[in-house]
């Protein structure tokens, strides 16, 4: 299971970096989203490894209430907060993308048309 999780994080990170290097704004936004998913998965997986494997995430009656019997809730809280912030940032980036496209007429990062491409109406 660790190998599958590590491969998923690696594929998300690699795809995100590749999309970040593209010249179009929408591809950059998708690359940032993939990178944020990879980081969230990494933080969540690191919170479950080590002492937290096989431990309960919530309080159960009859089990002593100490950190030796339960999973650490901090990584879960960090990932949940990062998901909300990432969603808000993606929405903001899309609004800026649409405004920039309306003003400049192109969706290239530098605002110029790519060589060999036709002007869009």
Phi and psi in degrees as GROMACS dihedral restraints (atoms count N, CA, C in turn):
[ dihedral_restraints ]
;  ai    aj    ak    al  type     phi  dphi    fc
    3     4     5     6     1   -64.7    20    10
    4     5     6     7     1   -35.8    20    10
    6     7     8     9     1   -65.7    20    10
    7     8     9    10     1   -41.9    20    10
    9    10    11    12     1   -64.4    20    10
   10    11    12    13     1   -42.1    20    10
   12    13    14    15     1   -65.7    20    10
   13    14    15    16     1   -42.0    20    10
   15    16    17    18     1   -65.5    20    10
   16    17    18    19     1   -39.5    20    10
   18    19    20    21     1   -65.6    20    10
   19    20    21    22     1   -40.1    20    10
   21    22    23    24     1   -63.6    20    10
   22    23    24    25     1   -43.0    20    10
   24    25    26    27     1   -64.6    20    10
   25    26    27    28     1   -41.5    20    10
   27    28    29    30     1   -64.9    20    10
   28    29    30    31     1   -42.3    20    10
   30    31    32    33     1   -65.9    20    10
   31    32    33    34     1   -43.1    20    10
   33    34    35    36     1   -63.0    20    10
   34    35    36    37     1   -42.3    20    10
   36    37    38    39     1   -66.9    20    10
   37    38    39    40     1   -46.2    20    10
   39    40    41    42     1   -62.4    20    10
   40    41    42    43     1   -43.2    20    10
   42    43    44    45     1   -65.9    20    10
   43    44    45    46     1   -38.9    20    10
   45    46    47    48     1   -64.9    20    10
   46    47    48    49     1   -42.8    20    10
   48    49    50    51     1   -66.1    20    10
   49    50    51    52     1   -41.3    20    10
   51    52    53    54     1   -61.4    20    10
   52    53    54    55     1   -42.8    20    10
   54    55    56    57     1   -69.2    20    10
   55    56    57    58     1   -31.0    20    10
   57    58    59    60     1   -65.0    20    10
   58    59    60    61     1   -27.0    20    10
   60    61    62    63     1   -86.6    20    10
   61    62    63    64     1     1.5    20    10
   63    64    65    66     1   -80.2    20    10
   64    65    66    67     1   156.5    20    10
   66    67    68    69     1   -84.0    20    10
   67    68    69    70     1    -7.7    20    10
   69    70    71    72     1  -100.2    20    10
   70    71    72    73     1   146.2    20    10
   72    73    74    75     1   -65.6    20    10
   73    74    75    76     1   -42.0    20    10
   75    76    77    78     1   -63.2    20    10
   76    77    78    79     1   -38.0    20    10
   78    79    80    81     1   -65.5    20    10
   79    80    81    82     1   -35.2    20    10
   81    82    83    84     1   -67.1    20    10
   82    83    84    85     1   -41.0    20    10
   84    85    86    87     1   -63.1    20    10
   85    86    87    88     1   -42.7    20    10
   87    88    89    90     1   -65.9    20    10
   88    89    90    91     1   -36.3    20    10
   90    91    92    93     1   -63.6    20    10
   91    92    93    94     1   -42.1    20    10
   93    94    95    96     1   -64.0    20    10
   94    95    96    97     1   -38.1    20    10
   96    97    98    99     1   -64.5    20    10
   97    98    99   100     1   -44.4    20    10
   99   100   101   102     1   -64.1    20    10
  100   101   102   103     1   -39.4    20    10
  102   103   104   105     1   -64.2    20    10
  103   104   105   106     1   -39.0    20    10
  105   106   107   108     1   -67.5    20    10
  106   107   108   109     1   -35.8    20    10
  108   109   110   111     1   -64.3    20    10
  109   110   111   112     1   -40.0    20    10
  111   112   113   114     1   -64.3    20    10
  112   113   114   115     1   -43.1    20    10
  114   115   116   117     1   -66.2    20    10
  115   116   117   118     1   -40.8    20    10
  117   118   119   120     1   -62.0    20    10
  118   119   120   121     1   -43.5    20    10
  120   121   122   123     1   -64.1    20    10
  121   122   123   124     1   -38.4    20    10
  123   124   125   126     1   -64.7    20    10
  124   125   126   127     1   -47.5    20    10
  126   127   128   129     1   -62.1    20    10
  127   128   129   130     1   -43.4    20    10
  129   130   131   132     1   -65.5    20    10
  130   131   132   133     1   -39.8    20    10
  132   133   134   135     1   -69.9    20    10
  133   134   135   136     1   -35.5    20    10
  135   136   137   138     1   -69.4    20    10
  136   137   138   139     1   -27.8    20    10
  138   139   140   141     1   -73.4    20    10
  139   140   141   142     1   -21.9    20    10
  141   142   143   144     1   -96.0    20    10
  142   143   144   145     1   -12.7    20    10
  144   145   146   147     1   -83.8    20    10
  145   146   147   148     1   166.4    20    10
  147   148   149   150     1    77.6    20    10
  148   149   150   151     1  -118.2    20    10
  150   151   152   153     1   -76.2    20    10
  151   152   153   154     1   -17.2    20    10
  153   154   155   156     1   -92.5    20    10
  154   155   156   157     1    -2.3    20    10
  156   157   158   159     1   -70.7    20    10
  157   158   159   160     1   127.3    20    10
  159   160   161   162     1    78.9    20    10
  160   161   162   163     1    13.8    20    10
  162   163   164   165     1  -107.3    20    10
  163   164   165   166     1   155.8    20    10
  165   166   167   168     1   -73.9    20    10
  166   167   168   169     1   140.2    20    10
  168   169   170   171     1   -84.4    20    10
  169   170   171   172     1   -17.9    20    10
  171   172   173   174     1  -126.4    20    10
  172   173   174   175     1   161.9    20    10
  174   175   176   177     1   -70.0    20    10
  175   176   177   178     1   136.1    20    10
  177   178   179   180     1  -124.1    20    10
  178   179   180   181     1   135.3    20    10
  180   181   182   183     1   -62.2    20    10
  181   182   183   184     1   137.8    20    10
  183   184   185   186     1    95.1    20    10
  184   185   186   187     1   -14.9    20    10
  186   187   188   189     1   -99.9    20    10
  187   188   189   190     1   131.1    20    10
  189   190   191   192     1   -56.1    20    10
  190   191   192   193     1   138.2    20    10
  192   193   194   195     1   -91.0    20    10
  193   194   195   196     1    76.9    20    10
  195   196   197   198     1  -137.6    20    10
  196   197   198   199     1   170.2    20    10
  198   199   200   201     1   -72.3    20    10
  199   200   201   202     1   -11.4    20    10
  201   202   203   204     1   -76.5    20    10
  202   203   204   205     1   -18.8    20    10
  204   205   206   207     1  -107.2    20    10
  205   206   207   208     1    -5.9    20    10
  207   208   209   210     1  -130.2    20    10
  208   209   210   211     1   157.0    20    10
  210   211   212   213     1   -75.3    20    10
  211   212   213   214     1   153.9    20    10
  213   214   215   216     1   -74.7    20    10
  214   215   216   217     1   122.6    20    10
  216   217   218   219     1   -80.8    20    10
  217   218   219   220     1    -9.4    20    10
  219   220   221   222     1   -62.7    20    10
  220   221   222   223     1   -46.2    20    10
  222   223   224   225     1   -61.2    20    10
  223   224   225   226     1   -36.1    20    10
  225   226   227   228     1   -65.0    20    10
  226   227   228   229     1   -41.5    20    10
  228   229   230   231     1   -67.4    20    10
  229   230   231   232     1   -39.8    20    10
  231   232   233   234     1   -63.3    20    10
  232   233   234   235     1   -42.9    20    10
  234   235   236   237     1   -67.7    20    10
  235   236   237   238     1   -40.9    20    10
  237   238   239   240     1   -62.2    20    10
  238   239   240   241     1   -42.5    20    10
  240   241   242   243     1   -65.4    20    10
  241   242   243   244     1   -40.4    20    10
  243   244   245   246     1   -66.3    20    10
  244   245   246   247     1   -33.6    20    10
  246   247   248   249     1   -64.7    20    10
  247   248   249   250     1   -44.9    20    10
  249   250   251   252     1   -64.7    20    10
  250   251   252   253     1   -45.2    20    10
  252   253   254   255     1   -66.2    20    10
  253   254   255   256     1   -40.2    20    10
  255   256   257   258     1   -63.3    20    10
  256   257   258   259     1   -39.1    20    10
  258   259   260   261     1   -64.0    20    10
  259   260   261   262     1   -42.9    20    10
  261   262   263   264     1   -65.2    20    10
  262   263   264   265     1   -41.0    20    10
  264   265   266   267     1   -67.6    20    10
  265   266   267   268     1   -37.2    20    10
  267   268   269   270     1   -64.3    20    10
  268   269   270   271     1   -41.9    20    10
  270   271   272   273     1   -62.9    20    10
  271   272   273   274     1   -41.9    20    10
  273   274   275   276     1   -64.0    20    10
  274   275   276   277     1   -43.6    20    10
  276   277   278   279     1   -62.0    20    10
  277   278   279   280     1   -38.8    20    10
  279   280   281   282     1   -66.8    20    10
  280   281   282   283     1   -37.1    20    10
  282   283   284   285     1   -65.6    20    10
  283   284   285   286     1   -43.0    20    10
  285   286   287   288     1   -64.9    20    10
  286   287   288   289     1   -38.1    20    10
  288   289   290   291     1   -59.9    20    10
  289   290   291   292     1   -47.3    20    10
  291   292   293   294     1   -65.3    20    10
  292   293   294   295     1   -40.1    20    10
  294   295   296   297     1   -66.1    20    10
  295   296   297   298     1   -42.7    20    10
  297   298   299   300     1   -65.0    20    10
  298   299   300   301     1   -39.8    20    10
  300   301   302   303     1   -65.7    20    10
  301   302   303   304     1   -38.0    20    10
  303   304   305   306     1   -68.1    20    10
  304   305   306   307     1   -35.8    20    10
  306   307   308   309     1   -78.1    20    10
  307   308   309   310     1   -48.4    20    10
  309   310   311   312     1   -92.5    20    10
  310   311   312   313     1   -20.2    20    10
  312   313   314   315     1    82.4    20    10
  313   314   315   316     1     3.5    20    10
  315   316   317   318     1  -141.4    20    10
  316   317   318   319     1   158.9    20    10
  318   319   320   321     1  -109.2    20    10
  319   320   321   322     1    18.0    20    10
  321   322   323   324     1   -75.7    20    10
  322   323   324   325     1   149.0    20    10
  324   325   326   327     1   -62.9    20    10
  325   326   327   328     1   -41.2    20    10
  327   328   329   330     1   -85.5    20    10
  328   329   330   331     1    -3.4    20    10
  330   331   332   333     1    86.8    20    10
  331   332   333   334     1     2.6    20    10
  333   334   335   336     1  -107.8    20    10
  334   335   336   337     1   160.1    20    10
  336   337   338   339     1   -80.2    20    10
  337   338   339   340     1   141.9    20    10
  339   340   341   342     1   -69.9    20    10
  340   341   342   343     1   146.3    20    10
  342   343   344   345     1   -64.0    20    10
  343   344   345   346     1   135.1    20    10
  345   346   347   348     1    85.8    20    10
  346   347   348   349     1    -3.8    20    10
  348   349   350   351     1   -99.4    20    10
  349   350   351   352     1   155.9    20    10
  351   352   353   354     1   -92.5    20    10
  352   353   354   355     1   149.7    20    10
  354   355   356   357     1   -70.8    20    10
  355   356   357   358     1   131.5    20    10
  357   358   359   360     1   -85.6    20    10
  358   359   360   361     1   142.5    20    10
